[in-house]
Amino acid sequence: MTAINAPRDKYNAVWVIFFIMGLGTLLPWNFFITATMYFTSRLKDPPTEGGANATNETTAEKERSVLEAKFSSTMTLCAMVPLLIFTCLNSFIHQKIPQKLRIVGSLAVIFGVFLITATLVKVEMAPISFFSITMICIICINSFGAVLQGSLFGLAGLLPASYTTPIMSGQGLAGTFAAISMICALASGSELKDSAFGYFITACVVILLAIASYLTLPTLEFFQYYLECDSSKPANDEENKMDLLKKENPVEMRPVLSLTDEDHRPTVSVFNVFRQIWVMALSVCFIFAITIGTFPTLTVEVKSVVANGGLWETYFIPVSCFLIFNVMDWAGRSLTAVCMWPGKDSVLLPVLVAARVVFVPLFMLCNVQPRYYLPVLFEHDAWYILFMILFAFSNGYLASLCMCFGPKKVPPHEAETAGAVMAFFLSLGLALGAALSFGIRAMA
């Protein structure tokens, strides 16, 4: 059976399903972050009590202020630590747990958590109880989200390289959708609770759509073909570059082996896989470390010099920071569907990745307020917007390239493990970026 005889992806159905799955991995969490103002507002609400004395009220007020102040940092901790741990675990145990259980099970748990979160919008409770439940929800979302993301990238690794692109593109759209929702809520003047409830219900609908889409995959001939293909040799460059135009080229004969049969799946060493993909793995880690180290901790502190108290001041950060970043990041991720330059073996790719470090001092020298050490060299809003466009586009494009190329640097039977390892280093980059953000902000 050869690639030239492979069935076509009719109506791009598999591509669309992977796009929906990518959307489903990040849209719920993006909506969760977008609703941060709702969560902090719940921590300000007075506890429901009948007749507390002045001492109790003072204590409660202090407790609420502490919870509100610690919410963002605690949320980051509860998100990044489980994300990193469970992505690492998935890299080692994904061969022992059925793929369907990992993906559908994770989506089902995340759906349940968001259903609970939506219900809590209508339930009054003490700030400390609400804070505790919210943090437990964050831990669950990111723990199972890590397994979901690692499993999805591993699954995409079995297909041509271009099929990692819809996952990355779907994740990019998730951020764009959340940013637009935030701006619309701001413009409409909706109550925080109403906006948050809408976010959580929308997330539930997207998760159900992702579950239905995944369950449809086994019925598609194109997906089944690549799921059953295995070889002791890596796929050649022509197959790796197969895209939506379906430029199919002959390759060597492939023996068929069902990857759904766990007993016959070849044993794969995670460390051996890493030795083959370490350049791509470290590159994607570095990309997200720089991105998260700068955005949004530093970038949200930039003040407009054009607004002068007008409407633009209200929308400056939502538009110039969040919307532009997410739109350009999505554009960069999506571009790999039609262009994969430089190639997976080119030394230019890691050079371009390393060059992104220049954005750290560039944003520091914008009109960040308050500032402590550095002068303002790029005061005008246009500089900040230009840097944001280049910063976001390079993040999406280079990260998508690395995630596409990683699984294609190993033999096909190791591709799923390679995808899981790449997902781990992506998560590691997020965690390192979160840690670096404190130091980067302090140096401005």
HUQUI-V316970 format. One record per pair of residues at least 12 apart in sequence whose ideal C-beta (glycine too) atoms are under 8 Angstrom apart, sorted by sequence separation. I is the first residue (numbers start at 0). GAP is how many residues later the second one is. D is the distance in Angstrom with one decimal. If there is no record, write none. Layout:
# HUQUI-V316970
i	gap	d
I	GAP	D
I	GAP	D
This chain:
# HUQUI-V316970
i	gap	d
89	12	7.4
238	12	5.6
303	12	4.2
364	12	4.2
365	12	4.8
366	12	5.1
405	12	5.5
406	12	4.8
46	13	5.8
119	13	6.8
235	13	8.0
237	13	7.1
302	13	7.9
364	13	5.4
365	13	7.6
405	13	7.0
45	14	7.1
152	14	6.6
180	14	7.8
151	15	6.0
235	15	5.6
301	15	7.7
405	15	7.5
406	15	6.9
234	16	6.8
235	16	7.9
303	16	7.8
361	16	7.1
405	16	4.1
116	17	7.7
180	17	7.8
299	17	5.6
365	17	6.3
366	17	7.2
45	18	7.9
180	18	6.7
301	18	7.9
365	18	4.8
44	19	8.0
232	19	6.8
301	19	7.4
402	19	5.6
43	20	6.1
116	20	5.6
401	20	7.3
42	21	5.6
115	21	6.8
177	21	7.9
180	21	7.9
230	21	7.4
299	21	5.8
362	21	7.7
365	21	7.0
298	22	5.1
230	23	4.9
402	23	7.2
42	24	4.6
43	24	6.3
112	24	5.1
229	24	7.0
230	24	6.7
362	24	6.2
42	25	4.4
228	25	5.0
229	25	6.7
295	25	6.3
361	25	5.1
229	26	7.1
294	26	7.6
295	26	7.3
298	26	7.7
112	27	5.0
113	27	7.8
228	27	6.6
229	27	4.0
398	27	7.5
39	28	5.2
42	28	6.4
112	28	5.6
227	28	5.2
228	28	8.0
358	28	6.5
362	28	7.7
227	29	7.1
229	29	6.8
109	30	7.6
227	30	5.7
294	30	6.2
39	31	5.5
108	31	6.4
109	31	5.7
226	31	7.9
227	31	7.0
358	31	7.6
38	32	6.3
226	32	5.7
358	32	4.8
226	33	7.1
109	34	5.5
35	35	7.5
108	35	4.6
109	35	6.4
355	35	7.6
35	36	7.1
229	36	7.6
105	38	4.1
109	38	7.3
355	38	5.7
35	39	7.6
104	39	7.6
105	39	7.0
355	39	7.5
105	41	4.9
106	41	6.4
105	42	3.9
351	42	7.5
355	42	7.3
101	45	5.5
102	45	6.2
105	45	7.4
352	45	5.6
101	46	7.4
351	46	6.1
102	48	5.2
101	49	4.4
102	49	6.8
348	49	7.4
352	49	7.5
28	50	7.9
98	52	6.2
102	52	7.6
348	52	6.6
348	53	7.5
98	55	8.0
85	56	7.6
89	56	6.5
93	56	6.8
98	56	6.6
348	56	7.9
77	57	5.0
81	57	5.2
85	57	4.7
89	57	5.0
93	57	6.3
84	58	7.7
85	58	7.5
88	58	7.8
78	59	5.6
82	59	4.5
86	59	4.2
90	59	6.6
341	59	8.0
66	60	5.5
70	60	7.3
74	60	7.3
77	60	4.4
81	60	4.6
82	60	7.5
85	60	3.8
86	60	7.8
89	60	3.8
93	60	6.1
327	60	7.4
331	60	6.9
66	61	6.7
73	61	6.2
77	61	5.1
81	61	4.2
84	61	7.7
85	61	5.6
89	61	6.5
301	61	7.4
319	61	6.9
323	61	6.5
327	61	5.2
331	61	4.3
334	61	7.8
335	61	6.7
339	61	6.4
343	61	3.7
78	62	7.9
79	62	7.6
82	62	6.9
83	62	7.6
86	62	7.1
304	62	6.0
330	62	6.2
331	62	6.7
333	62	7.8
334	62	5.6
63	63	5.0
74	63	5.8
78	63	4.7
82	63	4.8
86	63	5.2
303	63	7.8
324	63	5.9
328	63	4.4
331	63	6.6
332	63	4.0
62	64	6.9
66	64	4.9
77	64	7.3
81	64	6.8
85	64	8.0
158	64	7.5
279	64	7.5
298	64	5.9
301	64	5.0
302	64	5.3
319	64	6.4
323	64	5.1
327	64	3.6
328	64	7.1
331	64	2.7
332	64	7.0
335	64	4.4
339	64	6.7
343	64	6.2
62	65	6.4
290	65	7.9
293	65	6.2
297	65	5.4
301	65	5.6
302	65	7.8
315	65	7.3
319	65	5.4
323	65	6.3
326	65	7.6
327	65	4.4
330	65	6.6
331	65	3.5
334	65	7.8
335	65	5.9
339	65	7.8
343	65	6.2
159	66	7.6
282	66	6.8
286	66	5.7
289	66	5.2
293	66	5.8
297	66	7.0
301	66	5.5
302	66	4.7
324	66	7.4
325	66	7.4
328	66	5.5
329	66	6.4
331	66	7.6
332	66	7.2
59	67	8.0
158	67	4.9
282	67	5.4
285	67	5.7
289	67	5.9
292	67	7.1
300	67	4.8
301	67	7.7
320	67	6.8
324	67	4.3
328	67	3.9
331	67	7.9
332	67	4.5
157	68	5.4
285	68	7.0
300	68	6.3
319	68	6.4
323	68	6.6
327	68	6.9
331	68	6.8
335	68	6.0
157	69	6.2
286	69	6.6
289	69	6.8
293	69	5.6
300	69	7.9
373	69	7.3
282	70	4.5
285	70	7.8
289	70	6.7
297	70	6.5
371	70	7.1
372	70	6.4
373	70	5.8
157	71	7.9
278	71	5.9
371	71	7.7
372	71	7.1
120	72	5.5
371	72	6.5
370	73	5.2
304	74	5.5
305	74	7.4
120	75	5.7
121	75	7.6
304	75	6.2
305	75	4.9
47	76	5.7
120	76	4.5
304	76	6.3
363	76	7.5
367	76	4.7
47	77	7.9
303	77	5.3
47	78	7.2
44	79	7.7
46	79	4.3
117	79	5.9
120	79	7.0
159	79	6.1
160	79	4.6
161	79	7.6
363	79	6.7
46	80	6.5
159	80	6.9
160	80	6.6
161	80	6.0
359	80	6.1
363	80	4.6
160	81	7.1
161	81	4.3
27	82	6.0
44	82	6.6
117	82	3.7
159	82	3.9
161	82	6.5
301	82	5.3
23	83	6.8
37	83	7.8
43	83	7.7
116	83	5.2
117	83	5.6
159	83	7.7
42	84	4.7
31	85	7.7
41	85	6.9
114	85	8.0
27	86	5.8
113	86	5.3
117	86	6.7
42	87	7.0
41	88	5.2
42	88	6.2
113	89	4.9
114	89	5.9
298	89	7.0
113	90	5.1
110	93	5.9
113	93	6.8
243	93	6.0
242	94	6.4
243	94	7.6
38	95	6.0
242	95	6.6
110	96	4.4
294	96	7.4
109	97	5.9
110	97	6.7
242	97	7.9
293	97	7.4
240	99	6.2
106	100	5.5
110	100	7.6
290	100	7.6
157	101	7.1
106	103	5.7
107	103	7.1
106	104	5.0
239	104	6.9
290	104	4.9
31	106	7.4
236	106	7.7
103	107	6.1
106	107	7.5
287	107	7.8
286	108	6.2
31	109	6.8
103	110	6.5
102	111	5.7
103	111	7.3
286	111	5.6
287	111	6.8
28	112	6.2
286	112	4.9
27	113	6.8
28	113	7.4
282	115	7.4
283	115	5.7
286	115	7.0
28	116	6.4
27	117	7.8
283	118	4.2
282	119	4.9
283	119	6.2
24	120	6.5
280	121	8.0
279	122	4.7
283	122	7.5
24	123	5.7
279	123	8.0
24	124	5.1
279	125	5.5
280	125	6.5
279	126	4.1
24	127	6.4
185	128	7.3
185	129	7.4
276	129	4.8
279	129	6.6
21	130	7.3
276	130	7.7
20	131	5.6
182	132	7.0
185	132	6.3
276	132	5.0
275	133	5.4
276	133	6.4
17	134	7.8
275	134	5.1
182	135	5.1
181	136	5.9
182	136	6.8
272	137	5.7
291	137	7.2
17	138	6.2
275	138	7.8
283	138	6.3
287	138	6.0
290	138	7.9
291	138	5.4
178	139	7.1
292	139	7.6
293	139	7.9
297	139	7.1
181	140	6.7
182	140	6.4
280	140	6.1
284	140	4.3
288	140	4.6
291	140	7.8
292	140	4.3
296	140	3.9
300	140	7.2
272	141	5.3
276	141	5.5
280	141	6.0
283	141	5.5
284	141	7.1
287	141	3.1
288	141	7.9
291	141	2.6
292	141	7.8
296	141	7.6
24	142	7.6
271	142	7.8
275	142	7.6
279	142	6.7
283	142	5.3
286	142	6.4
287	142	5.2
290	142	6.2
291	142	5.7
297	142	5.7
178	143	4.3
179	143	6.8
280	143	8.0
281	143	6.9
284	143	5.1
285	143	6.7
288	143	4.2
289	143	6.9
292	143	3.7
293	143	7.4
296	143	7.0
297	143	5.3
300	143	7.5
21	144	6.0
25	144	7.6
29	144	4.9
33	144	4.7
178	144	4.5
272	144	5.0
276	144	6.6
280	144	4.2
284	144	4.0
287	144	7.9
288	144	4.4
291	144	7.8
292	144	5.0
296	144	5.1
13	145	7.3
17	145	5.8
21	145	3.7
24	145	7.5
25	145	4.4
29	145	5.5
32	145	7.2
33	145	7.8
267	145	6.9
272	145	5.2
276	145	6.9
283	145	6.3
287	145	5.7
291	145	6.6
20	146	6.5
21	146	6.5
23	146	7.5
24	146	6.2
26	146	7.9
178	146	7.8
267	146	5.1
293	146	6.3
297	146	6.5
14	147	8.0
18	147	3.8
21	147	6.5
22	147	3.9
26	147	3.9
29	147	7.3
30	147	5.6
33	147	6.3
175	147	7.4
178	147	4.7
265	147	4.8
269	147	6.2
273	147	5.8
284	147	7.1
288	147	6.3
292	147	5.2
14	148	6.6
17	148	4.1
18	148	7.4
21	148	2.6
22	148	7.2
25	148	3.9
29	148	3.7
33	148	5.0
177	148	7.4
178	148	7.8
264	148	7.5
272	148	5.7
13	149	6.9
17	149	5.4
20	149	6.7
21	149	4.8
24	149	7.7
25	149	6.9
267	149	4.7
15	150	7.3
18	150	6.0
19	150	6.5
22	150	5.8
26	150	6.3
30	150	7.3
174	150	7.5
175	150	4.1
14	151	5.1
18	151	4.4
21	151	7.9
22	151	5.4
26	151	7.0
40	151	5.3
174	151	3.7
175	151	5.4
269	151	6.4
17	152	7.3
21	152	7.6
175	153	7.9
18	154	7.9
37	154	4.4
171	154	6.9
174	154	6.4
175	154	5.1
258	154	7.9
36	155	5.8
37	155	6.4
174	155	7.0
256	156	7.6
34	157	7.9
37	157	6.8
38	157	8.0
171	157	5.1
172	157	5.5
258	157	7.5
37	158	3.8
171	158	3.2
253	158	7.9
171	159	7.7
34	160	7.2
171	160	7.6
34	161	4.2
98	161	7.8
168	161	6.6
171	161	4.2
170	162	7.1
171	162	6.8
34	164	5.2
97	164	7.2
168	164	4.8
33	165	6.0
34	165	7.4
167	165	4.1
168	165	4.4
239	165	7.7
95	166	7.8
167	166	8.0
31	167	7.7
94	167	7.4
30	168	3.9
164	168	7.1
167	168	7.2
168	168	7.1
239	168	4.4
30	169	6.7
164	169	7.1
94	170	6.6
30	171	6.6
31	171	7.7
164	171	4.7
165	171	7.5
30	172	4.9
164	172	4.7
94	173	6.7
234	173	6.5
161	174	7.5
233	174	7.3
26	175	7.8
27	175	4.0
161	175	6.2
233	175	7.2
26	176	6.1
233	176	6.3
233	177	5.0
234	177	6.1
27	178	6.9
91	178	5.9
161	178	7.8
232	178	6.1
233	178	7.1
26	179	5.1
27	179	6.3
90	179	5.6
160	179	7.1
231	179	6.1
230	180	6.5
230	181	5.2
231	181	7.5
23	182	5.5
229	182	5.6
230	182	7.2
22	183	6.2
23	183	5.7
228	183	6.4
229	183	4.8
23	185	7.0
24	185	7.9
23	186	3.0
22	187	7.2
19	189	6.0
20	189	5.4
23	189	7.9
19	190	5.7
20	192	6.2
19	193	4.6
20	193	6.2
16	196	4.5
15	197	7.9
16	197	7.1
16	199	6.5
16	200	5.9
12	203	7.9
13	203	7.0
16	203	7.9
13	206	5.7
12	207	5.7
13	208	5.3
12	209	7.6
13	209	5.1
9	210	7.8
8	211	7.8
9	211	7.9
9	212	7.0
8	213	4.4
6	214	4.4
7	214	6.5
6	215	5.0
5	216	7.3
6	218	5.7
5	219	5.2
5	220	7.6
0	224	8.0
171	224	5.7
0	228	7.4
167	228	7.2
14	229	6.5
167	231	6.9
168	231	7.7
11	232	6.3
167	232	4.1
164	235	6.0
167	235	6.0
2	236	5.8
163	236	7.2
166	236	7.7
167	236	7.9
8	237	7.5
7	238	6.2
2	239	8.0
163	239	5.1
164	239	6.2
163	240	4.3
5	242	6.8
161	242	7.1
160	243	4.5
163	243	7.3
3	244	5.7
160	244	6.6
2	245	5.9
3	245	7.1
2	246	6.8
3	246	4.8
160	246	7.6
2	247	6.6
3	247	7.9
160	247	4.9
1	248	5.8
2	248	4.6
1	249	6.2
156	249	7.5
157	249	7.9
1	250	7.7
152	250	6.5
156	250	3.0
1	251	6.3
2	251	8.0
155	251	7.4
156	251	7.8
0	252	7.2
1	252	7.2
0	253	5.9
153	253	7.9
152	254	7.8
157	254	7.0
0	255	6.4
163	255	7.7
157	257	5.3
156	258	3.7
157	258	5.9
156	259	5.4
153	261	7.7
154	261	6.7
156	261	5.5
153	262	4.0
156	262	3.4
153	263	6.8
155	263	6.1
153	264	7.7
154	264	7.1
153	265	3.7
156	265	8.0
152	266	4.0
153	266	4.4
152	267	6.7
149	269	7.5
150	269	7.2
152	269	5.9
153	269	7.3
149	270	4.5
152	270	4.5
151	271	8.0
149	273	3.9
148	274	5.3
149	274	6.7
145	277	7.8
148	277	7.8
148	278	7.7
145	281	6.3
93	322	7.0
94	322	7.3
93	323	7.2
90	326	7.2
93	326	5.3
90	329	4.5
89	330	5.6
90	330	5.3
90	332	7.6
86	333	7.9
89	333	7.3
90	333	4.9
89	334	7.4
86	336	5.6
87	336	5.4
86	337	4.5
86	339	7.8
87	339	7.9
83	340	7.9
86	340	4.1
86	341	7.8
83	343	5.2
82	344	5.0
83	344	6.2
83	346	7.8
82	347	6.7
83	347	4.7
82	348	7.0
79	350	6.4
80	350	7.6
79	351	4.5
79	354	5.2
75	358	5.4
